[in-house]
């Protein structure tokens, strides 16, 4: 018994040791980004100055794009941040609203083709977005020719090609299959007794959904909102493919542009912009991770 007990501490700590070892490359990558943003240049994780002296050359010049108006990047960074925020918020609102309504209908209402629809949404989610880019391009070009809807809507520009609204529309369509399945899973876990009592008391389906059912799945709504916001904030492929105007770019496309310039890449500034984009996501995740974990706890329990 003593021998078994003596092994218990190591046995218990083994998963944590394995987790640290597997996470080490990611941790070192984040450390490199942090060191690079405050260094003239660096060798590995060690900042150096122009003469090659170790632990020298610390500077704030890589962050000048935030406060120095003479910098070309300063003129666009705040506009691109606003564009990224609009896409993230628009994607979150659209995915959550549609997923809540569709998830409730699929969970509670029996109608012909219900199971086929569920299977179809799962199949659609399996398609990589890159395979749909050409088809989406023609759809957005057609929407752009529609008066008012295609172009001319304040803030988002419309829902056609080369507009923020078009990117939001496409992003919502690509995220809906996952959102619908997750919301259906959370609705499946709500007792039927609550809904029956509301319907017997005279509530309509709409009022039952809004006042009775939705409050019961607040953790699921919070989790899906967080997941959708983070997906919209870091989105690259869709904005890069369907927005050609420089004033409608996002932070992700800016990073790609900085990396693909013909002139030598300033990795210090590149790392600073990358960390600038990463900080809101990290802060957001730290304070909301318990809700984000609910997306897996609630979404997998649903039944068709």
GISULZI-V871267 format. One line per field, one symbol per residue. ss: DSSP state (H for helix, E for strand, C for the rest). phi: phi as a letter, one per 30 degrees, with the letter a starting at -180 (. if undefined). burial: b if it has 16 or more other C-alpha atoms within 10 Angstrom, else e. Layout:
ss->???
phi->???
burial->???
This chain:
ss->CHHHHHHHHHHHHHHHHHHHHHHHHHHHHHHHHHHHHCECEEECCEEECCCCCECCCECCHHHHHHCCCCCCCHHHHHHHHHHHHHHHHHHHHHHHHHHHHHHHHHHHCCCCCHHHHHHHHHHHHHCCHHHHHHHHHHHHHHHHCCCCCCCCECCCECCCCCCHHHHHHHHHHHHHHHHHHHHHHHHHCCCHHHHHHHHHCCCCHHHHHHHHHHHHHHHHHHHHHHHHHHHHHCCCHHHHHHCCCHHHCCHHHHHHHHHCCCCCCCHHHHHHHHHHHHHHHHHHHHHHHHHHHHHHHHHCCCCC
phi->.ddddddeeddddedddddddddeeddddddddddddcbdabciccdbcddiddhbidacddcdddbcdddddddcddddddeddddddddddddddddddddddddcccbdiddddddddddddddddddcddddedddddddddeiddbjdeicikbcdibdddddddddddcdeddddddddddddddddddddddddjddedddddccdeddceeddddddddddddddcebdddddcbcdddcdbdddddddddcdddedddddeddddddddeedddededbdddddddcdcdccdbd
burial->eeeeeeeeeeeeeeeeeeeeeeeeeeeeeeebbbbbbbbbbbeebebbbeeeeeebbbbeebbebeeeeeeebbebbebbbbbbbbbbbbbbebbbebbbbbbbbbbeeeeeeeeeebeebeebeeeeeeeebeebbeebbebbeeeeebbeeeebbbbbbbbbbbbbbbbbebbbbbbbbbbbbbbbbeeeeebeebeeeebeeeebbeebbbebbebbbbbbbbbbbbbbbbbbebbbbbbeeeebbbbbbbbeebeeeeeeeebbbbbbbbbbbeeebeeebeeeeebbebbeebbeebee
